[in-house]
Amino acid sequence: MRKYLYPILVVCFGLAVAALFFFRKPEPIPKLKARNGDLSLGGEWLNTKNAIGGLMAQLRDKPDDNKAKLLLAQAYMQEARVTGDHPYYDMAAMQLLNSILQKEPENFEALCCKASLSLTQHHFSEGLAIAEQAVALNPHNAFVYGLLCDANVELGRYPEAVKMADKMNTVRPDLRSYSRVSYLREIYGDYPGSIEAMTMAVKAGYPGLEQTEWSRITLGHLYENTGDLANAEKQYQMALLGRPYYAYALAGLGRVEKARKNYPAAIEYFRKARATVQDYAFADELTDLYRLNKEPAKATQMAKEAISMLANDAKEADDNEEMGHYADRELAYAYLKTNELDKALEHAKIEYARRPDNIDVSETLAWVHYKRGEFKEAQKLITTALRTNSQNPTLLCRAGLIATKNGQAEKGQALIRKALSTNPYLDFDLADEGKKMLALN
């Protein structure tokens, strides 16, 4: 009897494995959500639905088709950019990418997409580590150097970011590489060079594509920061011609009208943007606009909505190590607007603990300390924020106010004057505080 037992067990085991293979439930494929409002108009949405429908059909037929999974993940990452629904689409894309990497841990494209998602969610250290895995597999790809550039920028490793941008441009000079050059030039205080590089990025793109018009919006914002409202408005109008209903172009026009003190028109632009894309920044901007337009109840409502959106993101990030948007820096500023200074400090410190070398994070914590009257603490941090010679007028004005409060009146006044001359349309509260400080000294 024993001589038959082993073959019987082998056959039973084989049958069990076969049953698991043939009768296992396929992993559910994340669905495409319907677009709402203006985003559902035009041919792009029809093309998106058809392309994603085709990929889902392929996956229903062949659930282990990793190429189809990768294409679907990339499509969902783009849909997140278009709709602003990052919580859903980023999670859907990550699910697909993890499924691919479980079977193909050295899939270069999947690693690049995962690194990009991590950066989108502000998981910068994780994104850097994944991008470093990817570049070891393929050191001849431009996109991966863009990811390494972005991660190093966000972690405050600016010289390394410059090296990665240079490598990216050597491999493939295009919209994405020119954009990185522009951003780094801005960080190092070269606004003319930054505008030049972003203009090259726009020209390298295909008009109407989201990536091209995003670059055009960024170019418009560079003009805004240098007080050139006419050229900023021109870029935003052109973006709307190429991509009707584009929320970030509408927001840009809203900022232009805000600078002109035409608050009702600015509010209308931001309301339209907010109806199209889920982005806390639109509620945050409306907080200021309603206050300037003497509508305090609406301002309070918008402030609460902005905090609620950011708090949900922060909670998700705390609950999920891999996903969930870290939003503590944004929360710090949001709590300043509601005068909840303890909460502002709490979140600014959390973000600072993650990336103490980033100049924007140092500026945030410095400004929170300033608002709390803790001027010595603010001075140390703002010195770090100024170390790249950034000429951002908001940073310069804040640095000037902090220096003046620390008894460095001459230095402070010079910084405030430089900020106001660079951008005469600086945020009104900040500009007014700067002008009052100049009058007192």
Buried (B, 14 or more C-beta within 10 A) or exposed (E): EEEEEEEEEEEEEEEEEEEEEEEEEEEEBBEBEEBEEBBEEEEBBEEBBEBBEEBBEBBEEEBEBBEBBBBBBBBBBBBBBBBBBBBBBBBBBBBBBEBBBEEBEEBBBBBBBBBBBBBBBBBBEBBBEBBBBBBEEBEEBBBBBBBBBBBBBBBBBBEBBBBBBBBBBEBBBBBBBBBBBBBBBBBBBBBEBBBBBBBBBBEBBEBBBBBBBBBBBBBBBBBBBBBBBEBBBBBBBBBBEBBEBBBBBBBBBBBBBBBEEBBEEBBBBBBBBBBBBBBBBBBBBBBBBBBBBEBEEBBBBBBBBBBEBBBBBBEBBEEEEBBBBBBBBBBBBBBBBBEBBEBBBBBBBBBBEBBBBBBBBBBBBBBBBBBBEBBEBBBBBBBBBBEBEBBBBBBBBBBBBBBBBBEBBEBBBBBBBBBBEBBEBBBEEBBEBBBEBBEEE
